[in-house]
Amino acid sequence: MKEIDIITNDKVDLSDSLLIVAFPTVGLVSIISARFMVDTLKLEEIGSIDSAYLIPATVIHDGIPLPPVRIYAGRKTCGPNRSCSQLVIILSEFMPPGEIMIPLADSIIAWAQQKKCKYIVTLEGTNADVEKAAANPSIYGLGTTKATRDLLNQFHIEESKEGLLTGISGVLLYKAVQKKIDMLCFLSDVHVSYPDSRSAGRLLEKINFLIPDIKIIPEPWYVEAESIEHTIQTFMQQAKTTAEHMQRKGIDAIPRMHGKSKMKLGVGSNG
């Protein structure tokens, strides 16, 4: 097995797709939004990302054990000006360790290019004061090409001009710039102390131009979002408890890499 292995069936055609990458972020807006899209649009699990350096755990959903990083897809008209024929989502409730952020981003970009994904999108939370996050969270955008920055202007999304963005989104963004890949990142003001379903809902409303099949109806949304929040919090607490227990026993919950020679990148398939 490669150090980072993206496993999908070779026969799965993902060309002309919109790829959303969702790992935990401030306020968990990425995970709440992505889980809502997967469930609402009834996307099919088509693969996973496997690595010895990811958390050794399974996510149990509807009685089925699932890998910690899953790939979902479905035929949906989406993308800027409805230019994509399918939606693909990479989703995980667990943050990858810092030392594999860059290799993971490299692998995701290589896989997206191999599968001919048309756009990459990430969703992020950004720190805001409590009143602002609760009342009317602002949405900002980042684009890696002139075409994507023009889209932000077309749909009246304020462009973020200065700042620091860490984690998988930050790495994917500068890698996409280097490779001239069309990528968008949307950031919502969030309350940092707890999962912020209000900001996640506002984010989904704002990016409706990319995913027109998603409709946010306030009352049902908050019921669904609260359920997703509870599930995610349970996963993360269980993972934290397991890691702390293993550390007390002298076991490293996530193997660490030492030296450049041990890191091998690759995109895999299970044929």
Secondary structure, DSSP 8 states (H G I E B T S, - for coil): --SSEEEE-TT---TTEEEEEE---GGGHHHHHHHHHHHHTT-EEEEEEE-TTS-S--EEETTEEE-SEEEEEEEEEESGGG-EEEEEEEEESS---GGGHHHHHHHHHHHHHHTT-SEEEEEEEEE--HHHHHH---EEEEESSHHHHHHHHHTT-EE--S----HHHHHHHHHHHHHT--EEEEEEEE-TTS--HHHHHHHHHHGGGT-TT----HHHHHHHHHHHHHHHHHHHHHHHHHHHHHHHTT--SS----SGGG---------
